[in-house]
């Protein structure tokens, strides 16, 4: 299994930037696709971005151009760079590790880190 710990959240002004990190430990990190999700109060958890073990990236259309996901397999770390932050970006951001084993998906989640965008 994989243990995930997010960090880097906090309070930032509208238009500002923030970089979240996710440190992974346990199983072989390079075998997992990674993703960032977020959940705002009263709303469903939504996908923000994904990155495969090979580095292929995908983004939610509404966030494309402002957010960037990256990973370093050697250091078992995934980042989410967030630029041009808006109040509606306020949410708890979660790191996710995913792997398919014989066609069955396995997911691991971090505890989440709070991002608050406010003046």
Secondary structure, DSSP 4 states (H G I P E B T S, - for coil): -EEEEEE--EEE-TT--EEEEEEEEES-GGGSEEEEEEE-TTS--EEEEEE-TT--EEE-TTTBTTEEEEEETTTTEEEEEE-S--GGG-EEEEEEEEEEETTEEEEEE---EEEEE--
